[in-house]
Amino acid sequence: MFLGYLALHAVVPLPDLAAQLLPVALLPAVFWFVSRPVLDFRAPHWLGAVLIGVLVFVVWVAPDLLFPAYRKHWLFENVITGSARTSLSLGARSHAGLLILRALRAALIVPVAEELFWRAWLMRWLISPDFRSVRLGAYTAKSFWMTALLFACEHGSYWEVGLAAGVIYNWWMVRTRSLGDLILAHAVTNACLSAYVIAAGKWEYWL
């Protein structure tokens, strides 16, 4: 559903309200009806998860803060990775309601969808197609690094910080074996990033 929405929006741009409202309205329904049996929001290592989330946020924004022209290097802006450019319209950037919806999507929807896919499913499926027989946080070098690399690819011109984030999140899953701790860490990262985007006008972080 989420990938389908992103693909649709890329081909047929939706009106601003629909673009921000649809994922916030539809994805929780999908989680409830499809993913509810495996969702676990308990975070027994919550303090560590919060700190991990803040760490990934710092890793994400530090290169651009330290080296303003960093993201313009051909390694990060090319025909394969694309460029750091937001999908938010100019009008949406000054609309409080739309910004709130976009922040809610980043902080509440994306962490659940991505952690279900990357750490709860893919890391286990790469160990065995019968992934339900593999415990959360099970480690093999292949599953750990392939998941991190694919997670990096998902983030386009931010692939290098995406790789660092993937390694940190994967390590935290191996360490905690807790989906709730991963969702919390990812939510903290995205909440911090959303606040930074809005406060500093760094819209390019919202692809």
Summary of the structure (lengths in Angstrom):
residues: 207
radius of gyration: 16.9
end to end distance: 17.9
largest distance: 48.4
contacts: 636
relative contact order: 0.18
helix: 74%
strand: 1%
